[in-house]
């Protein structure tokens, strides 16, 4: 039985779902997303099973999952916490401002055109 607690927030079209798993061995069931998304693993360790195999990740870590890839997470340590982050989009042909393979330097340059803060 999963003892996961969840919290969901949406701010400026960004959907964030917090998952806090109390026990090791708990499973976040497999699913597929319409758009690429990121999972922020903030504590603990997970095994990610996906269409292309398996990977282990230890916090802190940013996990990018491409659209259309079925994936699930199994916690490998107690008190594992991760957040799934998605842009809420209207339509299927919405262009991204930046590709996901952008470098940190390119990202900071992009922020001069699209500032995150004033």
Buried (B, 14 or more C-beta within 10 A) or exposed (E): EBEBEEEEEEEEEEBBBBBBBEBBEBBBEEEEBEBBBBBBBBBBBBBBBBEEEEEEBEBEBEBEBBEEEEBBBBBBBBEBBBBBBBBEEEEEEEEEEEEEEBEEEEEEEEEEEEEEEE
